[in-house]
């Protein structure tokens, strides 16, 4: 049997090598249940559950209500059947030099059983000591090391100025971009929840951020939007937040009417679902007062959504954002003004080209 136990730190280092290339792994296999995999998993991992969601619950219940011996017997039968299906589906056509990396929660029975069978077939199997739990600890420890050499350039500007659109334009121009709102599936404001797109778990977000950080070239700057500590319900890693707050700022400026029009475009789901918009406005009652929010709701109900968006910008978002920037971003006072003619792609593309040209 050819099974090699490797530390989480070694696995993390070798995962910098693209899958399928010399020195790297052929496949990363998560042997946990579907729900555990969805909560978070190693980059590019595929899910081969040794016990699926229902089986894991059934075995756990038997362990508590009957005894460990009966639970282990039934669990073993389920694991054996699942491993057989994985081999039938995925392994029969693989060459002998296929090199998998396997893990489960703690590197115990579930990944061990799969590793043993694959090793007995003749594959050289790598198994993470301590499993996902150890890998996550190593990854969290590695994030500050990934942040340290990077040069961040912060795109600032009030709500609706087109910061996200500018990030897209920068990416199209070949710049390195860290889009935290995209990774978090949230637009980073009280009204920032995107209908039908739940946010990932905090663990998943951390992994996505780490994966993005390790892809950057430290000799070139990384453009990122000015964010608060949380994007929706998710916290930005502390080392990354501190680095962003101490980085040069580029303030995107757009006229108020263009900002209103931009938000009407980007938040179409609120335009088409006024009730959902009114429900989200309730989150501002504690800050703006019930009478103000009720007046906004009346305007929404009568089709005057643009007026409400304008009020939200002038009365709520703009003052909040300005004070937050002064308080948290050390170089906001020296921010370079980036004036956009309008909200349209050509205007933001011009700014992106200018920023890329002068990114040294």
C-alpha positions as CSV (number, residue, x, y, z in Angstrom):
1,X,0.0,0.0,0.0
2,X,1.4,3.4,-1.0
3,X,-0.1,6.1,1.3
4,X,2.0,9.1,2.4
5,X,0.9,11.3,5.3
6,X,1.8,15.0,4.6
7,X,1.4,18.0,6.9
8,X,-1.1,20.7,6.2
9,X,1.7,23.1,5.6
10,X,3.3,20.8,3.0
11,X,-0.1,20.3,1.3
12,X,-0.6,24.1,1.2
13,X,2.8,24.7,-0.3
14,X,2.4,22.0,-3.0
15,X,-1.0,23.3,-3.9
16,X,0.8,26.4,-5.4
17,X,1.7,24.0,-8.2
18,X,-1.1,23.7,-10.8
19,X,-3.0,20.4,-10.7
20,X,-1.7,17.8,-13.1
21,X,1.8,19.4,-13.5
22,X,5.1,17.9,-12.3
23,X,5.5,18.3,-8.5
24,X,1.8,18.9,-7.9
25,X,-1.2,16.7,-7.3
26,X,-3.4,15.2,-10.0
27,X,-6.6,15.6,-8.0
28,X,-7.7,17.0,-4.6
29,X,-10.4,14.8,-3.1
30,X,-12.7,15.8,-0.2
31,X,-14.0,12.7,1.5
32,X,-16.5,14.5,3.7
33,X,-20.3,14.8,3.2
34,X,-21.8,17.2,0.7
35,X,-22.8,19.7,3.3
36,X,-19.3,19.8,4.8
37,X,-17.9,20.3,1.3
38,X,-20.3,23.1,0.6
39,X,-19.5,24.9,3.8
40,X,-15.9,25.1,2.6
41,X,-13.3,23.0,0.8
42,X,-9.7,23.2,-0.5
43,X,-9.2,25.0,-3.8
44,X,-10.2,22.8,-6.8
45,X,-11.2,19.9,-4.6
46,X,-13.8,17.4,-5.8
47,X,-16.3,15.8,-3.4
48,X,-16.2,12.0,-3.0
49,X,-18.2,11.5,0.2
50,X,-17.3,8.4,2.2
51,X,-20.6,9.0,3.9
52,X,-23.2,11.3,2.4
53,X,-25.4,13.7,4.4
54,X,-28.1,11.3,5.3
55,X,-25.7,8.4,6.0
56,X,-23.5,10.6,8.3
57,X,-26.6,11.6,10.3
58,X,-27.8,8.0,10.5
59,X,-24.4,6.7,11.7
60,X,-24.1,9.5,14.3
61,X,-27.6,8.8,15.6
62,X,-26.9,5.1,15.9
63,X,-23.6,5.9,17.7
64,X,-25.6,7.9,20.4
65,X,-28.7,5.8,20.6
66,X,-27.3,2.3,20.2
67,X,-23.6,2.0,20.6
68,X,-20.3,2.6,18.8
69,X,-19.8,-1.0,17.6
70,X,-23.2,-1.1,15.8
71,X,-22.6,2.4,14.3
72,X,-19.1,1.4,13.1
73,X,-20.4,-1.8,11.4
74,X,-23.2,0.0,9.5
75,X,-20.9,2.9,8.8
76,X,-18.2,0.6,7.4
77,X,-20.8,-1.0,5.0
78,X,-21.9,2.5,3.8
79,X,-18.3,3.7,3.3
80,X,-17.3,0.5,1.4
81,X,-20.3,0.9,-0.9
82,X,-19.6,4.6,-1.6
83,X,-15.9,4.0,-2.2
84,X,-16.8,1.2,-4.7
85,X,-19.0,3.7,-6.5
86,X,-16.3,6.4,-6.6
87,X,-13.8,3.9,-8.1
88,X,-16.3,2.7,-10.7
89,X,-17.2,6.2,-11.7
90,X,-13.9,8.0,-11.5
91,X,-10.9,5.7,-11.2
92,X,-11.1,2.9,-13.7
93,X,-9.7,4.9,-16.6
94,X,-6.9,6.7,-14.6
95,X,-3.2,5.9,-15.2
96,X,-1.0,4.5,-12.6
97,X,0.9,7.8,-12.1
98,X,-2.3,9.5,-11.0
99,X,-1.4,11.3,-7.7
100,X,-4.4,12.2,-5.5
101,X,-4.4,14.4,-2.3
102,X,-7.1,13.3,0.1
103,X,-8.6,14.7,3.2
104,X,-11.6,14.6,5.5
105,X,-12.5,16.5,8.7
106,X,-9.5,15.4,10.8
107,X,-7.7,13.0,8.5
108,X,-9.3,10.0,10.2
109,X,-11.5,7.1,9.1
110,X,-13.3,8.6,6.1
111,X,-10.2,9.7,4.2
112,X,-8.2,6.9,5.6
113,X,-10.6,4.2,4.2
114,X,-10.5,5.8,0.7
115,X,-6.7,6.3,0.8
116,X,-6.2,2.7,1.9
117,X,-8.2,1.3,-1.0
118,X,-6.6,3.6,-3.6
119,X,-3.2,2.8,-2.2
120,X,-3.8,-0.9,-2.4
121,X,-4.8,-0.5,-6.0
122,X,-1.3,0.9,-6.6
123,X,-1.8,4.6,-6.7
124,X,0.6,6.9,-4.7
125,X,-1.8,8.6,-2.3
126,X,-1.2,11.7,-0.2
127,X,-3.2,12.1,2.9
128,X,-3.4,15.4,4.9
129,X,-2.5,14.8,8.6
130,X,-5.2,16.5,10.6
131,X,-7.5,16.8,7.6
132,X,-9.4,20.0,6.6
133,X,-9.2,21.3,10.2
134,X,-5.4,21.4,10.1
135,X,-5.4,22.8,6.5
136,X,-7.7,25.6,7.5
137,X,-5.4,26.5,10.4
138,X,-2.4,26.6,8.1
139,X,-4.2,28.6,5.6
140,X,-5.4,31.2,8.1
141,X,-1.8,31.5,9.3
142,X,-0.6,31.9,5.7
143,X,-3.0,34.8,4.8
144,X,-0.9,37.6,6.5
145,X,2.2,36.2,4.7
146,X,0.4,36.5,1.4
147,X,-0.8,40.0,2.2
148,X,2.6,41.3,3.4
149,X,4.4,41.7,0.0
150,X,1.5,43.0,-2.0
151,X,1.0,46.7,-3.0
152,X,-2.7,47.6,-2.8
153,X,-4.3,50.5,-4.5
154,X,-7.7,51.3,-3.0
155,X,-10.5,52.5,-5.3
156,X,-12.6,54.8,-3.0
157,X,-15.7,56.9,-3.7
158,X,-19.2,57.3,-2.5
159,X,-22.0,54.8,-3.0
160,X,-23.1,54.6,-6.6
161,X,-19.9,56.1,-8.0
162,X,-19.1,53.0,-10.0
163,X,-16.2,51.4,-8.0
164,X,-17.2,47.9,-8.9
165,X,-17.6,48.8,-12.5
166,X,-14.1,50.4,-12.4
167,X,-12.7,47.2,-10.9
168,X,-14.2,45.2,-13.9
169,X,-12.7,47.7,-16.3
170,X,-9.3,47.4,-14.6
171,X,-9.5,43.6,-14.8
172,X,-10.3,43.9,-18.5
173,X,-7.2,46.1,-18.9
174,X,-5.0,43.3,-17.4
175,X,-4.7,44.8,-13.9
176,X,-4.7,42.6,-10.8
177,X,-8.0,43.0,-9.0
178,X,-9.3,41.7,-5.7
179,X,-13.1,41.9,-5.8
180,X,-14.1,41.2,-2.2
181,X,-17.8,41.9,-2.9
182,X,-17.8,39.3,-5.7
183,X,-16.2,36.7,-3.4
184,X,-18.7,37.6,-0.6
185,X,-21.8,37.7,-2.9
186,X,-22.8,41.0,-1.4
187,X,-22.7,44.7,-2.4
188,X,-21.5,45.7,1.0
189,X,-24.2,48.0,2.3
190,X,-27.4,47.8,4.3
191,X,-29.2,47.2,1.0
192,X,-26.4,45.1,-0.5
193,X,-28.0,41.7,-0.2
194,X,-28.4,40.1,-3.7
195,X,-31.7,38.2,-4.0
196,X,-31.2,34.6,-4.8
197,X,-27.5,34.6,-4.0
198,X,-26.8,33.6,-0.4
199,X,-23.4,34.5,1.0
200,X,-20.8,31.8,1.4
201,X,-19.8,30.7,4.9
202,X,-17.0,32.7,6.7
203,X,-14.7,29.7,6.2
204,X,-15.5,29.6,2.5
205,X,-14.9,33.3,2.1
206,X,-11.6,33.1,3.9
207,X,-10.5,30.3,1.5
208,X,-11.6,32.3,-1.6
209,X,-9.7,35.3,-0.3
210,X,-6.6,33.2,0.3
211,X,-6.9,31.6,-3.1
212,X,-7.1,35.1,-4.7
213,X,-4.1,36.4,-2.7
214,X,-1.8,33.6,-3.7
215,X,-2.6,34.2,-7.4
216,X,-1.1,37.7,-7.4
217,X,2.3,38.9,-8.6
218,X,3.8,40.9,-5.8
219,X,5.8,43.0,-8.3
220,X,2.5,44.5,-9.6
221,X,-0.1,46.4,-7.6
222,X,-3.5,45.0,-6.7
223,X,-6.6,47.1,-7.0
224,X,-9.3,46.7,-4.4
225,X,-12.4,48.6,-3.4
226,X,-12.5,50.5,-0.1
227,X,-14.5,48.2,2.2
228,X,-15.6,48.2,5.8
229,X,-14.5,45.4,8.0
230,X,-17.5,43.3,7.0
231,X,-19.0,42.6,3.6
232,X,-22.6,41.7,4.5
233,X,-22.2,39.1,7.2
234,X,-18.6,38.2,6.4
235,X,-15.4,39.6,8.0
236,X,-12.4,40.5,5.9
237,X,-9.2,39.0,7.3
238,X,-7.6,41.4,9.7
239,X,-4.2,41.5,8.0
240,X,-5.8,42.3,4.7
241,X,-8.0,45.0,6.2
242,X,-5.1,46.7,7.8
243,X,-3.0,46.6,4.6
244,X,-5.9,48.1,2.6
245,X,-6.4,50.9,5.2
246,X,-2.8,52.0,5.0
247,X,-2.7,52.0,1.1
248,X,-2.9,54.8,-1.4
249,X,-6.5,55.8,-2.4
250,X,-7.9,56.7,-5.8
251,X,-11.3,58.5,-5.3
252,X,-13.8,57.8,-8.1
253,X,-16.0,60.8,-8.6
254,X,-19.3,60.8,-10.5
255,X,-22.2,63.3,-10.5
256,X,-25.2,62.7,-8.2
257,X,-27.6,62.2,-11.1
258,X,-25.3,59.7,-12.7
259,X,-24.9,57.8,-9.4
260,X,-28.7,57.6,-9.0
261,X,-29.0,56.3,-12.6
262,X,-26.2,53.7,-11.9
263,X,-27.9,52.4,-8.8
264,X,-31.2,52.1,-10.6
265,X,-29.4,49.9,-13.1
266,X,-27.4,47.9,-10.7
267,X,-30.3,47.3,-8.3
268,X,-33.0,46.5,-10.8
269,X,-34.3,43.8,-8.5
270,X,-35.5,46.5,-6.1
271,X,-37.1,48.4,-9.0
272,X,-39.0,45.3,-10.0
273,X,-39.9,44.3,-6.4
274,X,-40.9,47.4,-4.5
275,X,-42.0,45.3,-1.5
276,X,-38.5,43.8,-1.1
277,X,-37.1,47.3,-1.3
278,X,-39.4,48.5,1.5
279,X,-38.5,45.5,3.6
280,X,-34.8,46.3,3.3
281,X,-35.5,50.0,4.2
282,X,-36.7,48.8,7.6
283,X,-33.0,48.2,8.5
284,X,-32.6,52.0,8.5
285,X,-35.3,52.8,11.0
286,X,-32.9,52.8,13.9
287,X,-30.7,55.2,12.2
288,X,-33.0,57.5,10.2
289,X,-36.2,57.2,12.2
290,X,-39.6,55.6,11.4
291,X,-41.2,58.7,10.0
292,X,-38.4,59.2,7.4
293,X,-38.4,55.5,6.4
294,X,-42.2,55.5,6.2
295,X,-42.1,58.5,3.9
296,X,-39.6,56.7,1.7
297,X,-41.9,53.7,1.5
298,X,-44.7,55.9,0.3
299,X,-42.6,57.2,-2.5
300,X,-41.5,53.7,-3.4
301,X,-45.2,52.6,-3.5
302,X,-46.1,55.5,-5.8
303,X,-43.3,54.7,-8.2
304,X,-40.9,57.5,-7.2
305,X,-37.9,55.2,-6.5
306,X,-35.4,57.5,-7.9
307,X,-36.3,60.2,-5.3
308,X,-35.7,57.6,-2.6
309,X,-32.4,56.6,-4.0
310,X,-31.3,60.2,-4.2
311,X,-32.3,60.8,-0.6
312,X,-30.5,57.6,0.5
313,X,-27.3,58.9,-1.1
314,X,-27.5,62.4,0.2
315,X,-28.9,61.8,3.7
316,X,-27.4,58.4,4.6
317,X,-24.7,56.9,2.5
318,X,-22.6,59.9,1.6
319,X,-22.1,61.3,5.1
320,X,-21.6,57.8,6.5
321,X,-19.0,56.9,3.8
322,X,-17.1,60.2,4.1
323,X,-16.7,59.9,7.9
324,X,-15.7,56.2,7.6
325,X,-13.0,56.9,5.0
326,X,-11.5,59.7,7.1
327,X,-11.6,57.6,10.2
328,X,-10.3,54.3,8.7
329,X,-8.2,54.9,5.6
330,X,-5.0,56.7,6.5
331,X,-4.3,58.1,3.0
332,X,-7.8,59.2,2.1
333,X,-6.7,62.9,2.5
334,X,-4.1,62.4,-0.3
335,X,-6.4,60.5,-2.6
336,X,-6.0,61.0,-6.3
337,X,-9.2,62.2,-7.8
338,X,-10.5,60.1,-10.7
339,X,-13.4,61.9,-12.3
340,X,-15.7,59.9,-14.5
341,X,-17.6,61.7,-17.2
342,X,-20.6,59.4,-16.8
343,X,-21.4,55.8,-15.6
344,X,-21.0,54.2,-19.0
345,X,-18.3,51.6,-19.8
346,X,-16.3,53.8,-22.1
347,X,-15.9,56.5,-19.4
348,X,-14.7,53.9,-16.8
349,X,-12.5,52.2,-19.4
350,X,-10.6,55.5,-19.9
351,X,-10.0,55.8,-16.2
352,X,-8.9,52.2,-16.0
353,X,-6.4,52.7,-18.8
354,X,-5.0,55.8,-17.0
355,X,-4.7,53.9,-13.7
356,X,-3.0,50.9,-15.4
357,X,-0.6,53.2,-17.3
358,X,0.4,54.9,-14.1
359,X,0.3,51.9,-11.8
360,X,4.1,51.7,-11.1
